[in-house]
Amino acid sequence: MNTKHLFNIKKCNTYFNSRHHRLIKLVAISLLAFCLTGCGKSQALDEYKENVETFASNISEINDNINNIDISSQTRVSDFLYYIDALNEEFIWFAELEVPEQFASIEALADDAEMYMTEAVSLYHRAFETEPLDTALLDTANENYKRANTRIDYIAAILQGKTPEGDGVSVEYIEENLDEEPDLESYE
């Protein structure tokens, strides 16, 4: 048994149990709150709410599975990679969802979250498949993982009608005059 891998699985579990990973649970709860508070009666919006609820439930379950990995197990690395792959599949699915017009700003954030999670997963695999363990890859994977979850946090804030906050966040408000006809020539 490679004790270096054991130590770094502990590092991963510590990371996933840290403030950044607890964010997944908070985001899942926030996303579920969005689903439980009606946002209109449109079929597209209702479908999106159901999909968000599914995503939140699935990532919460995967989060629990990652946190319950036995670090003394012979299968700890393969278990971790299996669950992180499953998490990536959820992010890919979420990014592919049709976003209702009311939440158009979410689409780019979901795409970014998926991109960062896919990169994180690739780096986790590469880090754990090398001998000795590549801690630089592991650190970069953790950073990408954090960035993916930060985008999900922003999405949760938007779905709750809040303004996302954080380093590097800029919010642009666009006023629409609903009493006037749109100037379609400016869109050409």
Backbone torsions as a table, in degrees:
resi	resn	phi	psi	omega
1	MET	NA	127.1	179.4
2	ASN	-79.6	111.1	-177.2
3	THR	-70.2	-25.0	177.2
4	LYS	-64.3	-42.4	176.0
5	HIS	-63.5	-38.4	178.4
6	LEU	-61.9	-46.1	179.1
7	PHE	-59.8	-43.4	-176.3
8	ASN	-76.4	-26.0	170.4
9	ILE	-64.6	-38.8	175.1
10	LYS	-61.3	-40.7	178.1
11	LYS	-61.3	-42.9	177.7
12	CYS	-64.4	-46.5	179.1
13	ASN	-61.9	-39.3	176.7
14	THR	-61.8	-43.3	178.7
15	TYR	-62.2	-46.9	-176.7
16	PHE	-70.1	-22.7	176.0
17	ASN	-90.4	-2.4	-178.0
18	SER	-77.3	-176.2	-179.9
19	ARG	-55.0	-38.0	-176.6
20	HIS	-67.3	-39.0	-178.0
21	HIS	-80.4	-31.0	174.8
22	ARG	-62.7	-21.7	176.1
23	LEU	-57.1	-38.1	179.4
24	ILE	-57.3	-44.5	179.3
25	LYS	-64.5	-41.4	178.6
26	LEU	-64.6	-41.7	179.2
27	VAL	-65.6	-43.0	178.9
28	ALA	-59.4	-43.6	178.3
29	ILE	-64.3	-42.5	179.2
30	SER	-63.0	-43.5	-179.8
31	LEU	-65.7	-38.1	176.7
32	LEU	-66.0	-36.8	177.4
33	ALA	-62.1	-40.4	176.1
34	PHE	-58.7	-42.9	-177.0
35	CYS	-67.7	-33.0	-176.3
36	LEU	-82.1	-20.8	177.7
37	THR	-96.9	112.3	-176.1
38	GLY	-54.7	142.6	178.9
39	CYS	-126.1	32.0	-179.8
40	GLY	121.1	176.0	-174.8
41	LYS	-113.6	11.6	-178.9
42	SER	-72.1	145.2	-179.5
43	GLN	-63.9	-40.7	179.7
44	ALA	-62.7	-41.6	179.6
45	LEU	-67.7	-41.3	177.9
46	ASP	-62.6	-41.6	178.4
47	GLU	-64.0	-42.4	179.0
48	TYR	-62.8	-42.5	178.3
49	LYS	-59.4	-41.6	177.4
50	GLU	-63.1	-42.0	179.3
51	ASN	-66.0	-39.3	177.2
52	VAL	-63.7	-41.1	178.0
53	GLU	-61.5	-42.5	177.9
54	THR	-62.5	-46.4	178.9
55	PHE	-59.0	-48.7	-178.6
56	ALA	-60.7	-43.3	179.7
57	SER	-65.3	-43.1	-178.6
58	ASN	-67.0	-42.8	-179.7
59	ILE	-70.5	-30.2	176.2
60	SER	-66.0	-41.9	178.6
61	GLU	-65.3	-43.9	178.5
62	ILE	-63.6	-41.7	176.6
63	ASN	-56.1	-46.7	179.0
64	ASP	-61.6	-41.4	179.5
65	ASN	-63.8	-41.8	178.0
66	ILE	-63.0	-43.8	-178.7
67	ASN	-67.4	-20.3	-179.1
68	ASN	-98.2	9.6	177.0
69	ILE	-65.7	130.0	177.0
70	ASP	-80.1	110.7	-174.9
71	ILE	-70.6	-9.9	176.4
72	SER	-93.5	-3.0	-178.3
73	SER	-73.8	146.6	174.6
74	GLN	-64.4	-23.5	-175.6
75	THR	-101.0	14.2	-174.1
76	ARG	-58.1	-42.5	-178.8
77	VAL	-69.5	-47.4	-179.7
78	SER	-65.3	-34.7	176.1
79	ASP	-63.3	-47.1	179.2
80	PHE	-58.9	-48.8	-178.2
81	LEU	-64.6	-36.0	176.9
82	TYR	-61.3	-47.7	-178.0
83	TYR	-70.1	-36.5	179.2
84	ILE	-69.4	-33.4	173.3
85	ASP	-63.8	-42.8	178.7
86	ALA	-62.9	-40.4	177.4
87	LEU	-61.8	-42.3	178.2
88	ASN	-60.8	-41.7	178.5
89	GLU	-60.1	-38.3	177.2
90	GLU	-65.0	-42.0	179.3
91	PHE	-65.5	-39.7	177.5
92	ILE	-62.3	-47.5	-180.0
93	TRP	-60.3	-45.1	-178.8
94	PHE	-62.2	-40.7	-179.8
95	ALA	-66.3	-25.5	-178.6
96	GLU	-86.2	-6.7	-178.7
97	LEU	-65.0	146.0	172.8
98	GLU	-75.3	118.5	-176.4
99	VAL	-92.7	127.7	177.7
100	PRO	-60.8	151.8	-177.0
101	GLU	-55.4	-34.8	-179.4
102	GLN	-60.1	-23.5	-176.5
103	PHE	-123.2	35.9	-176.0
104	ALA	-55.8	-32.0	-178.4
105	SER	-66.4	-17.6	-178.7
106	ILE	-71.6	-30.2	-174.0
107	GLU	-56.8	-48.1	179.8
108	ALA	-66.2	-37.4	177.9
109	LEU	-64.7	-41.4	178.6
110	ALA	-64.4	-40.1	177.2
111	ASP	-63.5	-42.9	177.9
112	ASP	-63.4	-43.1	179.6
113	ALA	-59.9	-43.6	179.5
114	GLU	-64.2	-42.3	179.9
115	MET	-61.2	-47.2	180.0
116	TYR	-65.5	-40.1	-179.8
117	MET	-67.5	-41.8	178.4
118	THR	-60.3	-43.0	177.6
119	GLU	-64.7	-42.2	179.3
120	ALA	-59.9	-46.3	-178.8
121	VAL	-62.4	-44.1	177.7
122	SER	-58.6	-44.4	-179.8
123	LEU	-68.2	-37.7	176.2
124	TYR	-60.0	-45.4	179.1
125	HIS	-60.7	-47.6	-179.4
126	ARG	-63.2	-40.9	-178.8
127	ALA	-62.8	-44.5	-176.3
128	PHE	-81.4	-15.5	-179.9
129	GLU	-90.5	-6.0	179.2
130	THR	-96.7	149.8	174.7
131	GLU	-121.6	122.5	-5.4
132	PRO	-73.0	166.8	179.9
133	LEU	-53.5	132.6	-179.8
134	ASP	-88.3	97.8	-176.7
135	THR	-69.5	-27.1	176.5
136	ALA	-65.3	-42.2	176.2
137	LEU	-64.1	-40.6	179.1
138	LEU	-61.4	-44.2	178.5
139	ASP	-63.8	-40.8	178.6
140	THR	-67.5	-38.3	176.0
141	ALA	-61.1	-44.7	178.8
142	ASN	-61.2	-39.0	179.1
143	GLU	-65.8	-42.9	177.4
144	ASN	-65.0	-38.9	176.7
145	TYR	-60.2	-44.7	178.8
146	LYS	-61.7	-43.7	179.7
147	ARG	-63.2	-40.6	177.6
148	ALA	-60.6	-45.8	-178.1
149	ASN	-70.8	-29.3	175.0
150	THR	-63.7	-40.8	177.5
151	ARG	-63.3	-38.4	177.8
152	ILE	-66.6	-36.4	176.3
153	ASP	-62.5	-42.4	177.2
154	TYR	-61.7	-42.0	178.8
155	ILE	-60.8	-45.2	179.7
156	ALA	-59.9	-41.7	179.2
157	ALA	-62.4	-45.3	-179.7
158	ILE	-62.1	-44.1	-179.8
159	LEU	-63.9	-25.4	178.2
160	GLN	-90.3	2.0	-180.0
161	GLY	79.4	16.2	179.2
162	LYS	-99.0	162.1	175.7
163	THR	-91.2	123.3	177.7
164	PRO	-59.2	143.1	178.8
165	GLU	-128.8	152.9	176.4
166	GLY	149.7	173.6	178.7
167	ASP	-63.3	133.2	176.1
168	GLY	77.1	7.7	-179.6
169	VAL	-89.3	126.4	172.1
170	SER	-124.7	133.4	-177.5
171	VAL	-113.3	131.0	-179.2
172	GLU	-117.6	121.6	178.9
173	TYR	-97.6	132.8	178.7
174	ILE	-118.6	120.5	178.8
175	GLU	-86.8	136.9	176.5
176	GLU	-116.7	135.0	175.2
177	ASN	-97.0	104.3	-175.2
178	LEU	-77.7	-10.3	-179.2
179	ASP	-82.9	-19.1	-176.8
180	GLU	-103.8	155.1	174.4
181	GLU	-70.6	142.6	178.5
182	PRO	-68.3	146.9	177.1
183	ASP	-86.7	92.0	-174.4
184	LEU	-70.0	-23.6	179.7
185	GLU	-65.9	-29.4	-179.2
186	SER	-73.1	-13.2	-179.8
187	TYR	-91.9	-4.8	-177.2
188	GLU	-79.8	NA	NA
